[in-house]
């Protein structure tokens, strides 16, 4: 049986033989998509849970920095500042990917030694002024064959909004997401919320409970986590692993330790449920494209062959040609209507995105205002700033997930209705920008803590006590007492204390007002930045859908026009040329029939239909 790539090459050859360059280009794009297809597995979760250690064990090399002292391999005490992508390659290599300054969208790569990658990541992340995008590693590993690539990500749920959004932004590009927690405790609310977000953005999510070697009650914790997932309606498998035991097993070549580590079942699950299914999806997409092109080529060949074999049916040929012309015109009119429908849907969704962002931030602003009004913000500003960052990260993540779901829904609606009306299936829709760089979100501004030196406090008190001493002294001087007397001094102390308290209260009020202004300005800036990112993504979906439908309409129009032209040409063909042309058309039709038969024999053909 022919291979899928062999069928694709045969289809390209036949498209060229039939003089259909637009179908050649479509098949060329299919081939490029297959060549660069990767099975991306994103490893995500909160910081310190063992994500990087898990990646190191899965790929068999200490390429990711890890935090803490329970690390099996990799430099200890090093966190993950940016995503680290590990893929298969002929030799161990590593590179840092940085954004070119002043050139949005342009990236440059800097090679570094694999063994020093983790430590250099932290140093360059501090020195690159936000230019560092990710690290890329290639390793000669059999497990990474077939396009599998593993991505270690910064911890989610912390105070870095950009890091959290950057990780969430990778989820739609992944074939699978490993959400890593540990066996120290059952799911927290933020962890369960992240699992729910991952399920919404990726079709295959796995929970990995790490560090089972440290906690004897890991089995009970795993059961509790499975119960939380079941009650939340999340059908997500849970794997319990120990990276420490796996490293020890590899060092001692101990099969029992390897089985106890739990890494083997996780690897097998990824191979069977992710890599192999991704290969099946690629094959289904190839079957779809080749079958669609084959049918379009056969339409024109059959039309001309029918006219050549039965020259007497001139009336039928003319009628079919007229019907083909009418269909071409109808395609053009309907294309304009679908583009209008798409534009209306995108406009409505942009308005909904803006409202959603402002509604979420308004809730945060109210909560922050209540906290600020009930306390002196100068004394607890660090806690307020951290809380604000975490709440903003959670709200923006929810908004990103919601916008992605709505965008997918809009795309599915347009594609489905277009396909139904046209009796043709548009090519697979693939949107997403995994290489796009998210700009750093604005940080929360600092606030005056209200700390006063002793000298400043004395000046405030003396300023208030001066008037008290003076006024009381003048009154008591009428009774023959000196200006400075016990009564005037006591009055000065009382009024000075009151002036100090009033000044402190005024300072507190100013700090509260300033804190509220800082929160509002911060939320406005976040809404502006996040809204721009989300609307840019939506415009990408719009352009992709528009181009996809336009190309499909162009192909169908070209096919109908070719069938019309072939029928007209057949009526004008002289007898001397008829036999040669008939022979060529029959050969083409035979080749196309064979190609269609071979395509239907592929394992993915039944699912594609």
N, C-alpha and C positions, 0 to 999 in steps of 0.2 A: 504494500500500500504506500502511496506517495506520502511524503512528509508535508506538514503544513507549509514550511518554507518553500518546498518544491512546488506545491500548488500555487502559492503566491507568485512565484517566478513564472509559472506557466500562464497565469492570468495576466501578468504584466506583458508577456510576449504576445498574447492574443489581443490585448488592448492596443498594442502598437501595430499589430498586423491589421486590425480593423480601423486604424487611424482614429483612435479616440484618446487624444492626449490628456483630457481632463480626468478620464478613468485611470490612465497611467499615473497621473499625479496623486490620485487618491490612494492607489495601491502603494505608491512610493512612500506616502505618509504613513500608511499602515506598517510598512517594513521598518521605517525609522522608529515608530512607536514600539515595535517589538524589540528592536535592537537596544533601545535605551530603557526598556521596562525594568523596574527594580521592585523587589518585594521588601517593602520597608516595615520594620518592626520597631516601634517607638517604645522605649522604656521610660516610664514617668512615675511620679509620685512625690511625696514630701521629702524634704532634705533629711539626710541621715538615716534613711530607711534601708539602704543597701543597694540602690540602683546601679551605681558604678561598679561595685564589686560583682554584681550579677552579670553585667555586660562583660567584664574582664574574664569571668569564668566561661561564659557562653562562647566568646571568641578565642579563648585560650591565650590571652596576652594581657599584660598590665598596661593597657593603653589609656585607661580612664583614671583620673584622680579620685581618691575616696577619702571620706572624713572619718575620724575616730580611730580607735586602736583595735577594732575587731575585723580588720580588713585582711582578706586572704592574699591578695596580690594587688600591687599598685601603690604609689606613694601615699602614705597616711597623712591625714590632716589637710588634704587638698580637696576642695569642693569643685563642683562642675559649674564654671561661669557661663559657658555657651554649649550648645549641642555638639556632641562628638559622634560623627558618623563613621561606622566601621563596615567595610565591604570586602569582598574577595578580590584578590589581585595576584599577579605572578610573584611579587616580592614584597617584603614589609616596607611600607613607605608611609609618611605622614606629612600633612600640610595644614597650615593655618589659612583660612579664607577670611579676607578682610575687605571691607567696602572701600572703594577708592574715594579719597576726600574730594568733595565738590563735584562728584560724578554719580548721581543717584542711579542705582541699579547695576553699576559696574563693580565687578569683584576682581580681586587679585589674590594669587596663591603664593604662599611662602613655605618652602620645604623645611622641615625640622626633623631631627632624629626621633624615631619612634620611642626610644627608651626615655627621652626627656620631654615628651609631649605634654604629659599631665602637669608638670611643674611650670613649663613655659606658658601653658594656657593661662594660668593665674597671673603670671608676671605681665604677659602681653595684654591680658584683659584690663589690667590696671593702667597700662601705659598707652593703649591704643585709642583712648578717648571715645569709646563706644563703636569703633570701627570693626572690631572682631565679630565675625558672623558665626562661624562654626569651625570645628576641626574635622579633617577627613583622614581616615586611616585605611590602608589596604593591607590585607594579610592573606598569605597562601593557606587557606583553610578549606577543607572539603565541605565542612558544614555551611560555609558561606557561598557554596556554588549555587547556580541557578538564579543569580540575581539577588540573593538575600542580603540585606543590609540592616544593621542594628544601630539605633540612635540612642545614645545616652543624653538625657536632658537635665537642665537645671531643676532644682526642687520647686514644686508648685506650692501655692498657699502661703508663701512668705511675704515679706514687705516689698519685694521687687515686682512691681506690676508688669513690667516689660518681660521679665523672665517667665512669669506665669502665662501671659498671653502668647509669648513665643512658643511655649510648649503646647498650649491648646491649639495654636495655629498649625502645628505639625500633625495633629491627630487626623484631619481629613485626608492627608496625603499617605496615611499608613495603611498597610494591609492588616496589621494587628497592633494592638496596644497592650503592653504589659504594665499593669498598675502595681507597683511594688509597695508593700507595707511590711511590717515586721511582727514577730510573735510576742512583742512586749505587752500588747493590749489589743482589744477588739477595735473594730473600725470606729474612728471618730466621725463626727458629722461632716467636717470638711472632706475627709477621705471618701466617704460614701457619696458625697455630692460630686466629687471629681470622677468617681467611677460612673455615675449617672451621666455626666457630661461626655465622658469618653465613649460610652455606649451610643449616645446620640450622634457622635461625629464619626465613629468607626464601626464597621460591621462585625469585627472580631476583637473582643476584649478579654483579657486573661488577668486574674488577680494572682500575684505571686507573694506568698507570705515567707519572708526571708528570716535569717538568723534563728532557725529552729534549734541550732546547737546551744544557744544561750539561754533558752527559756524552756524548762521541762513541761510546762503546760501548753505547749504550742498546739497540741491536738484539740484541746478544748477551745482555744482561741480561734482556730480554723473553723470549728463547728459554729461558734458564735458568729463569725463573719459570714459563713454560708447562710445562716439564718437571717442576718441583716439583708443580704442580697436577695434572698427569696421574698422577704416581706416588702422589699422595694420593687419587686417585679423585675429583677435583673437576672437574666439567665447567663451567668458568668462563671466559668470554671475557676477553681481555686487550686493552686499548686503550692505545696510547702517545700522549701528548699533551704539548704545550708551551703553557702559558698566555701566556708572553712572546711567542711568535710569533703567537698569535691576536690579542693586543692590537695588535701591530705591523701585522698584516694589516688589522685594522679601521681603524687610523689612516691607513694608506696605501692602503686599498681594493685590496689586492693579493691576487688569487685564488690565486696560487702559494704565498704565505706561509700563507694560510688552509688550503690543502690539506696543507701540510707540518706545520701545528700539530696535526692529528689531531682537532680539536674537532668538525668536521663529522660524521665517521662516528659519533662518540660520541653526538652530538645525535640523529642519525637512528636509531641503535639504540634510544635511550630512547623516541623517538616511536613507532617501529614495534613494538618488543618489549614495551614497558611500558605506554605510554598507550593504544595501540589495543587491546591485549589486556585491559587493565583495563576499557575500554569494553565489550568483548565479554563479560567476566564479569558486569558490571552488567546487561547485556541478558539474559544467561542467567538471572540471579537474578530479573529482572522477569518473564521468560517463565514461570519456575517458579511464581511467586506467582500470576500472572494465570491460568495454566492450572489450578492447584489450586483457586482460588476458582471458576473457571468450572465445573469438574466437580462441585464441591459444590453449586453453585446448580442445575445441571442435574439432579442426583439428586432433589432435592425437587420440581422442576417436573415431571419425567417421572413420578414416583410419583403426583402429583395428577392429571396429564393422563391417565394410564392408567386411573385410577379413574373419571374423568369420562367418558371415551370408552366404557368398558365397565362400566356400573353393575352388570351381572349377576354380575361376578366378585367377589362379596363375600367368599367363602371365601378366595380368593387374597389379597385385600387384607388380611384379618384375619391370615392367615399371615405375610405380609410385615411387618405391623406388629408381630407378636409377635417375629419374628426381629430386627427393628430394636431393639426394647426389650432383647432378650437381648444384642445387640452393644453397646448403650450400657452395660449393666451389666458386661460383660466388659472394656470399655475402662477403666472405673473400677477394676476389680480389678487389671488388668495395669499400670495407671498406678502404683498403690501398689507393685507388685513392682519396677518399673523405678526408682522413686525410692529404694527400698531398695538396689537394686544400685548406683545412683549414690552413695548415702551410704557404702556399704561401700568402694567404689573410692576415694572422696575420703579416707576415714579411713586406708586403707592407704597412699595416696600421701603424706599428711601425715607418717606415720611414716617413710616412705622418705626424704622430704625432710630431716627432722631427722637421720636417720642419715647421709645423704650429706654434709650440712654438717659434722657432727662428724667424720666419717671424713676429709674433706679437711683440716680444720683440725688434726687430730691429726698428720697427716703433716708439716704446716708446723711444729707445735710441736716435734716430734722433731728436725727439721733445725735449727731455731733453737737448741734446747738443745745440740746438738752443737757448733754454732759458738760459743755463749756459753761452754761449758765449756773449749773449746780456746783461748780468747783472753780478754783483759781487755775486757769489754763497754764500759767507760767510754771507752776509747780509740777504739773503732770503732762507737759507738752510732749515729751518723748513718747509716753504711752499713748497719747491721743494720736500722734503722727503715725505710730506703728499700727494702731487700730484702724486709722483711716486708710492706710495703704492696703491692709488686708481686706477691708470691706470693699474698697475700690477694685482690687484684684478679683474678688469674688463676683462683684456685680458686672464688671467688664467681661469676665469669662462667661457668665450666663448670657450676656448680650451677644457675645461672639457665637456661642452655641445656637442661640435662637436665630440670629441672622443667617448662619450657615444652613440651618434646617429650612428656613423660609426660602432661601435662595435655591436650595435643592428642590423644594416643592414647586417653586415657580418654573424652574427648568424642566422638571418632569411633566408638569401640566402642558407647557408649550410643546415639548417634543411629542408627548402622547397624542395630543389633539392634532398636531401637524401630520403625524404618521397615519392616524385614522382617516383624516380627510384625503390624504394623498394616495392611500393604498400602497405606501412604501415606507420603509423603516429608515430613519436617519441614522448615520453612524453614531457610535457610542460617544456620549458626552463626557468629556474629561476636562474639568476645570480645576484650578488650584495653582498656587505659586509657592512651592516648597522652598525656593531659593530667595524669596522676598525677605528683605530686612525690615523688621519692625523698629521704628525709631524709639529711643528711650522716652518713656512717659515722664512728664515734668515731676520733679520731686516736691514734697511738701516743704514750703518755706519755713524758716526758723521763726521763733517768737521770742520776744524779750521776756526773760524769766522773772523779771521784777526783783532781782536780788539787789539790795542796796548796801553800800559800805557803811560802817559806823559813822563816819564823818557826814555822809549824806543824810543819815537819819537824824543826827544832831542838828544839822542845818534846818531840816523841815520842822523839828520840834521847837527850835529857838525862834524860827520865824513866827510860829503861832503863839509862843509864850511872850514874845516881845510886846504885842498889843495888850495882852492880859496884865502884864506887869505895869505897863505905862498907864492904862486906864484905871486900874485899881489903885495905883500909887497916887494918881492925881486926886481921886476921890478921898483917899485916906489922908492926903496932905491937908485937906480942909480941916481935919481934926487935929492938926499939928504934928502928924506922923511924917517921917521922912518918905521920900519917893520909894526907896527900897525898904520894905518892912515885911514882917512875916506874912501878913495878909496878902500883899501884892505878890510875894514870891509863890505862895500857895496857889493864887489865882493864875499866875503864869504857868505853873506846872500843870494845872488842870486844863487850861486852854491849849497849852503846847501838846499835851497828850491827845486832846480832841483833834487838834490840827493834824497830828501825825496819823491818827486813825482815819480822818476824812481823806487825807492824801493817799493813804494805803487803799482805801475803798475806791477812790477815783482811779488810781493806778490799776487796780484789779478790773474796774469797769472798762478802762481803755484796753487792757489786755484781752478781755472777753470780746470786745468789739473787733479788735484786731484779729483775734483767733477766728471768729466767725467769718471775717473778710478773707482770711487766708484759706479757710475751708472752701468757701464759695468760689474763690478764684481758682483754687486747685481743681475743684470738680468741673468748673467751666472749661479749663484747659484739657482735662481728661476727656470730657465729652467731645471737644473739638478734635483732639487727636484720634480718639477711638472712632468717632463718627467718620472721619476722613478715611481711615483704614477700611472700615466696613463698607462704606460707599464705593471705594475703589474696588473692593472684591466684588461687589454687586455689578459694577460696570464691566468687570472682567467676565462675569457670567453672561451679561447682556451681549457683549461683543462676541463671546464664544457661540452663544445660541444664534445670534444673527448670522455669523459667518457659516455656521453649520447648516442652517436652513437654506441660506442663499446658495451654498455649494450644492446642496441636495437638489434644489430647484434647478440650478444650472445643469446638473448632470441629467436629471429627468428631461429637461427641455432639449438638451443635446441629443438624448436617446430618441425622443419622439421626432425631432427634426431629422435625425439620421435615417430613421425608418421611413419618413416621408420622402426624403431625398432619394433613398435607395429604391423605393417603389416608383418614383417618377423616372429615375434613371433606367430602371428595368424596361419601361415601356418604350424608351428611345434606343435601346441597345439593338444593334443590327444582328442578323443571324450569325454572321461570321464570329462575332465576339461572344455570342450567347453561350456556346458550349464551354469556352474557357472560363467565363464568369461563373457559369453553373458549377463547374468543377471546383473552382476556388471557394464558392459559397458552401458547397457540400462539405468540403474539407474543413472549413471554419466551423460549420455547425457540428460536425462530428467531433472536432477537438473540444468545442464548448460543451457538448453533451458528456464527453468523457470527463472533462474537468468537473462538471456539475455532479456526476456520479461519484467521483473520488471525494469531492467535498462532503457529500451526504454520508459517506462511509466513515468520516472522522468521528471520534468519540464525542466531540463537542457539538456535532451538527444537530443532534436530536434536541439538546437543550436550547440551542440558538433558535431553532424553529419555534 
